[in-house]
Amino acid sequence: MSYPVVVAYGRTPCCRARKGGLADVNPIDYAAACLKGVIAKVPYIEQHPEEIGDVVTGCAMAINELNLNASRLIVNRAQLPDAVPAQTINRFCSSGLQAISTVANAISVGQYKIGIGGGVECMTKCFGPFDVDAYGNKWIVKNYIGGYMTMGETAERVADHYNISREDMEQMALESHTKAAAARKAGKLAPSIIPYVKEDGTVISEDDGILADAEGNLKTSLEKMAGMKPCFRENGKVTAATSSQTTDAASYVILMDSDYAKELGIKPIAKLIEFQVAGCDATEMGMGPRYAIPKALEHAHMTIDQMDIIELNEAFASQALACIRTTPGGIPYDKVNPYGGAMALGHPMGATGAFLTCKVLDYLQDPETAGTYGMVTMCIGGGMGACGIYELCK
């Protein structure tokens, strides 16, 4: 029986919005470069691109440069044949993982044999506050308080409800940068990065949000974090240090029918063996993984202890800690984000699910950390959580 398998994956560096290496680049350009780079990893597909059944791109803020059907524009910019279709989807922070699942499902039912899923976000140019007074639905404004609640306010509510202290949040943020700095120095972040070459020849090849130098020496500390002002409430707990970084990035994953891959001699890397989404109270949207993880594990007949790595998106330290502490069955902290999380590396919303997939697959294939199962999970704006489980092909 055939099934969908991952045969290639890659990502751009994650760059700080407005300040980083991709801030002055049109997102269609860096997404197309990423797409071409991933396709180049599979010579047969590079030589026969017309066999790509669909390119599904997740994007949370499909406005400005990412307006219209951004995925189709990315396919055009990558100079793929007109015969290659494309669609842009939005499940907010899990859009990239949803795109991969959408492609896997299509392959599973025989819709096509080769598909590409991933995501893109340009938080430099396509991100900002929503004008509720001008555009908000009046019924939702009046009757459903979480409908348009800012993500920062939900983070503060989670911190209050689950008694997450500012000190604990800052400790997690420091650990995120520490782990990311160590991973970068050891070359653990490099395998999946597809460098972007700008028009002037400048090469963007590293994530630039990590607060550390090339040798791993941190440029932040608990003392510095303690002096920062809250971002979302006058007397709140959540600061910029304990929030995910706004980020520009793109990431793609190629999936194939397993029988077809075998026929062509293309080695499979992994299988997406489970994907589930769960809803939750929108005023505490950060708790989404608490509901999605048990749902995924139950459906897969697995336990959390079987996971070798858990990539839990750090939208905010408050929600990440609350999920770790309260998810039924527990979440082993030592397996969470071994290469650092979104507070250090960033959260390019539409691309995050695919970016975290790259991290999981790199980790499972690394001889020093070789494993079999990896989890990707995140909260989702509007009150949801998503969870995907990968199994390495051996």
SVG drawing of the C-alpha trace seen along z (x, -y; Angstrom):
<svg xmlns="http://www.w3.org/2000/svg" viewBox="-24 -52 57 54">
<polyline fill="none" stroke="black" stroke-width="0.4" points="0.0,0.0 1.4,-3.4 1.5,-6.4 2.9,-10.0 6.6,-10.5 8.8,-13.5 11.6,-13.5 13.1,-17.0 12.7,-20.1 14.3,-23.4 13.8,-27.0 15.2,-30.4 17.0,-31.9 14.6,-33.3 15.2,-37.1 13.9,-39.8 11.1,-41.9 12.0,-45.4 15.6,-44.9 16.8,-41.6 18.4,-40.4 15.1,-39.9 13.4,-43.1 14.0,-44.8 13.2,-41.8 9.9,-41.1 8.5,-37.9 7.6,-36.4 11.3,-36.5 12.6,-34.7 9.8,-32.2 10.4,-31.4 14.1,-31.0 13.3,-28.7 10.9,-26.7 13.5,-26.3 16.1,-25.3 14.0,-22.5 13.1,-21.2 16.8,-21.2 17.3,-18.6 15.4,-16.1 16.9,-16.0 14.0,-14.0 11.4,-16.7 13.7,-19.5 13.8,-17.8 10.1,-17.0 8.4,-19.9 5.2,-19.4 4.5,-16.4 4.0,-18.5 0.3,-18.1 0.0,-21.2 2.1,-23.8 0.2,-24.6 1.5,-27.7 0.4,-28.8 0.2,-32.5 -1.4,-34.1 -1.3,-37.7 -2.0,-37.5 -1.9,-41.2 0.2,-43.7 3.0,-41.8 1.4,-38.5 -2.1,-39.5 -4.0,-37.6 -3.0,-34.0 0.5,-34.3 1.3,-30.6 0.6,-31.0 2.8,-34.1 5.6,-32.2 5.3,-29.3 5.4,-31.9 8.5,-33.6 10.2,-30.2 9.7,-29.8 7.8,-26.5 5.7,-25.5 2.2,-27.0 0.8,-23.5 1.8,-23.5 -1.2,-24.6 -1.0,-26.4 -3.1,-27.5 -2.7,-29.7 -4.3,-28.6 -4.7,-30.2 -4.9,-28.5 -3.0,-31.4 0.0,-30.2 -0.3,-26.6 -0.7,-27.4 2.6,-25.8 1.9,-22.5 -1.7,-22.6 -0.3,-23.0 1.9,-19.9 -1.0,-17.9 -3.2,-19.1 -0.6,-17.8 -0.2,-14.5 -4.0,-14.0 -4.2,-14.6 -1.4,-12.1 -3.1,-9.6 -6.3,-9.6 -4.4,-9.4 -5.1,-13.0 -1.5,-13.3 1.9,-11.6 4.1,-14.7 3.1,-17.8 4.7,-20.6 3.5,-22.2 5.0,-25.0 4.5,-28.6 5.7,-32.2 5.4,-35.3 6.6,-38.8 6.0,-40.4 8.0,-43.5 5.4,-44.6 2.3,-42.4 1.7,-42.6 0.0,-45.1 -3.0,-45.8 -6.5,-45.0 -8.9,-48.0 -11.8,-46.4 -13.9,-49.6 -13.7,-49.8 -13.8,-46.1 -14.9,-44.1 -18.1,-42.1 -20.5,-43.8 -22.0,-40.6 -18.6,-39.1 -17.4,-42.4 -20.5,-42.3 -20.9,-38.6 -17.5,-36.9 -14.8,-38.7 -12.0,-36.5 -12.8,-37.0 -10.6,-40.1 -8.6,-40.0 -4.9,-40.7 -2.4,-37.9 -0.6,-39.8 -3.7,-40.2 -4.3,-36.4 -0.8,-35.8 -1.4,-38.0 -4.6,-36.1 -2.8,-32.8 -0.1,-34.0 -2.7,-35.1 -4.9,-32.0 -2.1,-29.5 0.0,-31.4 3.0,-31.8 5.5,-34.2 7.5,-36.8 10.6,-35.2 9.8,-31.8 9.0,-33.3 12.3,-35.1 14.1,-32.0 12.5,-30.2 13.4,-33.0 17.0,-32.9 17.1,-29.2 15.7,-29.6 18.5,-32.0 21.1,-29.8 20.0,-26.7 19.7,-28.5 23.1,-30.0 24.7,-26.7 22.8,-25.0 24.0,-27.7 27.6,-27.4 27.5,-23.6 26.0,-23.9 22.7,-22.3 20.6,-24.9 22.4,-24.9 21.4,-21.7 17.9,-22.8 18.8,-26.5 18.7,-27.5 20.8,-30.8 19.1,-33.7 21.3,-35.8 20.1,-39.4 20.3,-41.5 23.5,-43.2 25.2,-39.8 24.7,-39.8 24.2,-36.3 21.7,-35.8 22.6,-32.4 21.9,-32.5 19.0,-33.2 19.6,-36.7 17.3,-37.0 19.5,-35.0 20.8,-37.3 24.4,-35.9 27.6,-36.3 29.0,-33.7 30.8,-32.0 27.6,-31.6 28.2,-34.4 24.8,-35.8 24.0,-39.4 21.1,-39.2 20.6,-38.2 18.0,-37.7 19.0,-41.1 18.4,-42.8 15.0,-41.1 13.9,-42.1 14.4,-45.7 12.1,-45.6 8.7,-47.2 5.5,-45.0 4.3,-45.2 0.5,-44.6 -0.6,-45.8 0.6,-48.7 1.3,-46.4 1.5,-43.1 4.1,-40.3 4.7,-39.8 7.6,-41.7 9.2,-41.6 11.8,-39.2 9.1,-36.7 7.2,-37.0 8.1,-35.4 10.0,-37.5 8.2,-38.9 10.0,-37.3 10.4,-37.1 10.9,-33.6 9.7,-30.9 9.9,-27.1 8.8,-24.2 8.5,-20.4 8.2,-18.0 6.0,-14.9 5.6,-11.9 3.6,-8.8 5.9,-6.1 5.5,-3.6 6.3,-6.2 9.4,-7.4 10.6,-3.8 10.0,-3.3 12.2,-6.3 14.8,-5.4 14.1,-8.5 14.9,-7.9 12.1,-8.8 13.0,-10.9 10.0,-10.7 6.2,-10.2 3.7,-12.6 1.8,-9.9 -0.6,-12.2 -2.1,-15.7 -4.9,-17.0 -6.4,-20.4 -8.4,-21.3 -10.4,-24.4 -10.2,-26.2 -11.2,-29.4 -10.0,-32.2 -9.2,-34.4 -6.6,-31.8 -5.6,-30.8 -2.1,-30.0 -3.5,-26.8 -4.3,-25.2 -1.5,-22.6 -2.9,-21.4 -5.9,-20.1 -4.3,-19.2 -1.5,-17.1 -3.7,-14.6 -6.0,-14.4 -3.1,-13.6 -1.5,-11.0 -4.8,-9.3 -5.6,-9.0 -2.1,-7.7 -2.2,-5.3 1.0,-6.8 2.3,-8.4 4.3,-11.6 7.2,-9.5 7.7,-8.1 8.6,-11.5 12.4,-12.1 11.9,-15.8 8.9,-18.2 8.9,-21.4 6.4,-23.5 6.1,-27.0 7.0,-29.6 4.4,-32.2 4.8,-33.5 6.6,-32.0 3.4,-32.2 1.5,-29.9 4.4,-27.5 5.0,-27.0 1.3,-26.7 1.0,-24.0 4.1,-22.1 2.8,-22.2 -0.9,-21.3 -1.2,-19.2 -2.8,-15.8 0.0,-13.2 2.6,-15.9 5.2,-17.3 8.9,-16.4 10.6,-19.7 14.0,-18.2 12.6,-17.3 11.2,-20.7 12.9,-22.9 16.4,-21.6 17.6,-24.1 15.8,-27.0 12.4,-28.3 10.5,-31.3 11.7,-33.7 15.2,-33.3 14.6,-32.2 11.3,-33.8 7.7,-33.0 7.1,-33.6 3.5,-32.7 2.5,-31.1 5.9,-29.4 6.3,-28.3 4.8,-24.8 7.1,-24.0 10.1,-25.7 9.5,-23.5 9.2,-20.5 12.7,-21.2 14.0,-21.4 12.4,-18.1 13.7,-16.3 17.2,-17.7 17.3,-16.6 16.0,-13.1 18.6,-12.6 21.5,-14.0 23.8,-11.1 24.3,-12.7 20.6,-12.8 19.2,-10.1 15.6,-9.4 12.4,-8.0 9.5,-10.3 9.1,-14.0 6.2,-16.3 5.4,-19.8 2.8,-21.7 1.6,-25.3 -1.2,-27.5 -3.3,-29.3 -4.8,-32.8 -8.5,-32.7 -8.5,-29.8 -7.0,-26.6 -4.1,-24.3 -2.4,-22.0 -0.2,-18.9 1.7,-16.9 3.8,-13.7 6.6,-12.6 8.2,-9.2 11.6,-9.0 12.0,-6.4 14.8,-4.0"/>
</svg>
